Amino acid sequence: MGDQRFAKLAEAGSSEKQIHDELVKLGIPELDAGLITDCLNVGKYCSWLNTEEVKPEAIAGANALIAGLKMPSEVKVTQARFDKLIWEVAKKRQ
């Protein structure tokens, strides 16, 4: 939270805490909200696996929040093997 090279959220007029808290309110699990926030803040592609369920409405809400910040990124969650979910934060395809 201090390095200006990694301040994409500040450029968008929000803090990491604000975005994290909003994602949690939307139904994104706490850990995943933190990872999404970090990925957005550094402006890089990120992916991870876990087993925590998330509702499609929460993902849609997260993407609406990101779009509202005018950030060219989106969150995707897809089913993998062994009841795992693949989470991705990537640049939105035009």
DOPA-802408 format. One record per residue (C-alpha): residue in one letter; x, y, z; residue number from 1. Coordinates in nm, 4 decimals, padded with zeros to 6 digits. Layout:
<rs>
<r><resn>A</resn><px>X</px><py>Y</py><pz>Z</pz><resi>NUM</resi></r>
...
</rs>
This chain:
<rs>
<r><resn>M</resn><px>00.0000</px><py>00.0000</py><pz>00.0000</pz><resi>1</resi></r>
<r><resn>G</resn><px>00.2832</px><py>00.2452</py><pz>-00.0227</pz><resi>2</resi></r>
<r><resn>D</resn><px>00.4626</px><py>00.1918</py><pz>-00.3527</pz><resi>3</resi></r>
<r><resn>Q</resn><px>00.3357</px><py>00.4440</py><pz>-00.6072</pz><resi>4</resi></r>
<r><resn>R</resn><px>00.4147</px><py>00.2087</py><pz>-00.8976</pz><resi>5</resi></r>
<r><resn>F</resn><px>00.1316</px><py>-00.0074</py><pz>-00.7681</pz><resi>6</resi></r>
<r><resn>A</resn><px>-00.1436</px><py>00.2466</py><pz>-00.7206</pz><resi>7</resi></r>
<r><resn>K</resn><px>-00.3997</px><py>00.1681</py><pz>-00.9899</pz><resi>8</resi></r>
<r><resn>L</resn><px>-00.6858</px><py>00.1858</py><pz>-00.7396</pz><resi>9</resi></r>
<r><resn>A</resn><px>-00.5712</px><py>00.5253</py><pz>-00.6126</pz><resi>10</resi></r>
<r><resn>E</resn><px>-00.5635</px><py>00.6453</py><pz>-00.9744</pz><resi>11</resi></r>
<r><resn>A</resn><px>-00.9246</px><py>00.5263</py><pz>-01.0016</pz><resi>12</resi></r>
<r><resn>G</resn><px>-01.0172</px><py>00.7249</py><pz>-00.6894</pz><resi>13</resi></r>
<r><resn>S</resn><px>-01.0488</px><py>00.4362</py><pz>-00.4426</pz><resi>14</resi></r>
<r><resn>S</resn><px>-00.8448</px><py>00.2743</py><pz>-00.1693</pz><resi>15</resi></r>
<r><resn>E</resn><px>-00.7571</px><py>-00.0939</py><pz>-00.1394</pz><resi>16</resi></r>
<r><resn>K</resn><px>-00.9656</px><py>-00.1168</py><pz>00.1776</pz><resi>17</resi></r>
<r><resn>Q</resn><px>-01.2725</px><py>00.0401</py><pz>00.0136</pz><resi>18</resi></r>
<r><resn>I</resn><px>-01.2622</px><py>-00.2029</py><pz>-00.2780</pz><resi>19</resi></r>
<r><resn>H</resn><px>-01.1908</px><py>-00.5035</py><pz>-00.0562</pz><resi>20</resi></r>
<r><resn>D</resn><px>-01.4808</px><py>-00.4203</py><pz>00.1746</pz><resi>21</resi></r>
<r><resn>E</resn><px>-01.7165</px><py>-00.3633</py><pz>-00.1183</pz><resi>22</resi></r>
<r><resn>L</resn><px>-01.6215</px><py>-00.6996</py><pz>-00.2721</pz><resi>23</resi></r>
<r><resn>V</resn><px>-01.6915</px><py>-00.8753</py><pz>00.0590</pz><resi>24</resi></r>
<r><resn>K</resn><px>-02.0322</px><py>-00.7012</py><pz>00.0790</pz><resi>25</resi></r>
<r><resn>L</resn><px>-02.1086</px><py>-00.8336</py><pz>-00.2694</pz><resi>26</resi></r>
<r><resn>G</resn><px>-02.0477</px><py>-01.1904</py><pz>-00.1501</pz><resi>27</resi></r>
<r><resn>I</resn><px>-01.6865</px><py>-01.2468</py><pz>-00.2528</pz><resi>28</resi></r>
<r><resn>P</resn><px>-01.5035</px><py>-01.4511</py><pz>00.0156</pz><resi>29</resi></r>
<r><resn>E</resn><px>-01.2591</px><py>-01.2502</py><pz>00.2291</pz><resi>30</resi></r>
<r><resn>L</resn><px>-00.9388</px><py>-01.4095</py><pz>00.0962</pz><resi>31</resi></r>
<r><resn>D</resn><px>-01.0497</px><py>-01.3856</py><pz>-00.2656</pz><resi>32</resi></r>
<r><resn>A</resn><px>-01.1523</px><py>-01.0217</py><pz>-00.2184</pz><resi>33</resi></r>
<r><resn>G</resn><px>-00.7997</px><py>-00.9475</py><pz>-00.0965</pz><resi>34</resi></r>
<r><resn>L</resn><px>-00.6426</px><py>-01.1218</py><pz>-00.3939</pz><resi>35</resi></r>
<r><resn>I</resn><px>-00.8724</px><py>-00.9451</py><pz>-00.6407</pz><resi>36</resi></r>
<r><resn>T</resn><px>-00.7894</px><py>-00.6106</py><pz>-00.4807</pz><resi>37</resi></r>
<r><resn>D</resn><px>-00.4149</px><py>-00.6774</py><pz>-00.5023</pz><resi>38</resi></r>
<r><resn>C</resn><px>-00.4401</px><py>-00.7824</py><pz>-00.8676</pz><resi>39</resi></r>
<r><resn>L</resn><px>-00.6377</px><py>-00.4713</py><pz>-00.9571</pz><resi>40</resi></r>
<r><resn>N</resn><px>-00.3974</px><py>-00.2467</py><pz>-00.7693</pz><resi>41</resi></r>
<r><resn>V</resn><px>-00.0892</px><py>-00.3735</py><pz>-00.9535</pz><resi>42</resi></r>
<r><resn>G</resn><px>-00.2713</px><py>-00.4013</py><pz>-01.2866</pz><resi>43</resi></r>
<r><resn>K</resn><px>-00.1483</px><py>-00.7541</py><pz>-01.3567</pz><resi>44</resi></r>
<r><resn>Y</resn><px>-00.3037</px><py>-01.0876</py><pz>-01.4511</pz><resi>45</resi></r>
<r><resn>C</resn><px>-00.3542</px><py>-01.3154</py><pz>-01.1508</pz><resi>46</resi></r>
<r><resn>S</resn><px>-00.4981</px><py>-01.6624</py><pz>-01.1041</pz><resi>47</resi></r>
<r><resn>W</resn><px>-00.5405</px><py>-01.8988</py><pz>-00.8113</pz><resi>48</resi></r>
<r><resn>L</resn><px>-00.7270</px><py>-02.2128</py><pz>-00.7059</pz><resi>49</resi></r>
<r><resn>N</resn><px>-00.9479</px><py>-02.2728</py><pz>-00.4057</pz><resi>50</resi></r>
<r><resn>T</resn><px>-01.2600</px><py>-02.4571</py><pz>-00.2966</pz><resi>51</resi></r>
<r><resn>E</resn><px>-01.4682</px><py>-02.1699</py><pz>-00.1589</pz><resi>52</resi></r>
<r><resn>E</resn><px>-01.8006</px><py>-02.1443</py><pz>-00.3400</pz><resi>53</resi></r>
<r><resn>V</resn><px>-01.9107</px><py>-01.8111</py><pz>-00.4799</pz><resi>54</resi></r>
<r><resn>K</resn><px>-02.2414</px><py>-01.7151</py><pz>-00.6382</pz><resi>55</resi></r>
<r><resn>P</resn><px>-02.2506</px><py>-01.5925</py><pz>-00.9991</pz><resi>56</resi></r>
<r><resn>E</resn><px>-02.4266</px><py>-01.2787</py><pz>-00.8725</pz><resi>57</resi></r>
<r><resn>A</resn><px>-02.1218</px><py>-01.1957</py><pz>-00.6586</pz><resi>58</resi></r>
<r><resn>I</resn><px>-01.8910</px><py>-01.2257</py><pz>-00.9602</pz><resi>59</resi></r>
<r><resn>A</resn><px>-02.1269</px><py>-01.0109</py><pz>-01.1682</pz><resi>60</resi></r>
<r><resn>G</resn><px>-02.1308</px><py>-00.7533</py><pz>-00.8871</pz><resi>61</resi></r>
<r><resn>A</resn><px>-01.7514</px><py>-00.7554</py><pz>-00.8677</pz><resi>62</resi></r>
<r><resn>N</resn><px>-01.7266</px><py>-00.6980</py><pz>-01.2424</pz><resi>63</resi></r>
<r><resn>A</resn><px>-01.9803</px><py>-00.4153</py><pz>-01.2222</pz><resi>64</resi></r>
<r><resn>L</resn><px>-01.7738</px><py>-00.2569</py><pz>-00.9425</pz><resi>65</resi></r>
<r><resn>I</resn><px>-01.4568</px><py>-00.2856</py><pz>-01.1522</pz><resi>66</resi></r>
<r><resn>A</resn><px>-01.6336</px><py>-00.1392</py><pz>-01.4568</pz><resi>67</resi></r>
<r><resn>G</resn><px>-01.7552</px><py>00.1495</py><pz>-01.2404</pz><resi>68</resi></r>
<r><resn>L</resn><px>-01.3925</px><py>00.2249</py><pz>-01.1569</pz><resi>69</resi></r>
<r><resn>K</resn><px>-01.3196</px><py>00.2428</py><pz>-01.5322</pz><resi>70</resi></r>
<r><resn>M</resn><px>-01.0574</px><py>-00.0313</py><pz>-01.4953</pz><resi>71</resi></r>
<r><resn>P</resn><px>-01.0041</px><py>-00.2598</py><pz>-01.7976</pz><resi>72</resi></r>
<r><resn>S</resn><px>-01.0144</px><py>-00.5807</py><pz>-01.5901</pz><resi>73</resi></r>
<r><resn>E</resn><px>-01.2624</px><py>-00.8526</py><pz>-01.5053</pz><resi>74</resi></r>
<r><resn>V</resn><px>-01.2986</px><py>-01.1424</py><pz>-01.2620</pz><resi>75</resi></r>
<r><resn>K</resn><px>-01.3722</px><py>-01.4923</py><pz>-01.3906</pz><resi>76</resi></r>
<r><resn>V</resn><px>-01.4350</px><py>-01.8077</py><pz>-01.1892</pz><resi>77</resi></r>
<r><resn>T</resn><px>-01.4470</px><py>-02.1474</py><pz>-01.3580</pz><resi>78</resi></r>
<r><resn>Q</resn><px>-01.4936</px><py>-02.4977</py><pz>-01.2248</pz><resi>79</resi></r>
<r><resn>A</resn><px>-01.1813</px><py>-02.7153</py><pz>-01.2215</pz><resi>80</resi></r>
<r><resn>R</resn><px>-01.1277</px><py>-03.0760</py><pz>-01.1178</pz><resi>81</resi></r>
<r><resn>F</resn><px>-01.1646</px><py>-03.2096</py><pz>-00.7648</pz><resi>82</resi></r>
<r><resn>D</resn><px>-01.4198</px><py>-02.9442</py><pz>-00.6614</pz><resi>83</resi></r>
<r><resn>K</resn><px>-01.1669</px><py>-02.6655</py><pz>-00.7120</pz><resi>84</resi></r>
<r><resn>L</resn><px>-01.2438</px><py>-02.3258</py><pz>-00.8600</pz><resi>85</resi></r>
<r><resn>I</resn><px>-01.0045</px><py>-02.1322</py><pz>-01.0823</pz><resi>86</resi></r>
<r><resn>W</resn><px>-01.0167</px><py>-01.7600</py><pz>-01.0103</pz><resi>87</resi></r>
<r><resn>E</resn><px>-00.8731</px><py>-01.5149</py><pz>-01.2630</pz><resi>88</resi></r>
<r><resn>V</resn><px>-00.8338</px><py>-01.1402</py><pz>-01.2727</pz><resi>89</resi></r>
<r><resn>A</resn><px>-00.7389</px><py>-01.0359</py><pz>-01.6244</pz><resi>90</resi></r>
<r><resn>K</resn><px>-00.7630</px><py>-00.7515</py><pz>-01.8703</pz><resi>91</resi></r>
<r><resn>K</resn><px>-01.1107</px><py>-00.7337</py><pz>-02.0148</pz><resi>92</resi></r>
<r><resn>R</resn><px>-01.1271</px><py>-00.8443</py><pz>-02.3749</pz><resi>93</resi></r>
<r><resn>Q</resn><px>-01.2650</px><py>-00.5819</py><pz>-02.6079</pz><resi>94</resi></r>
</rs>
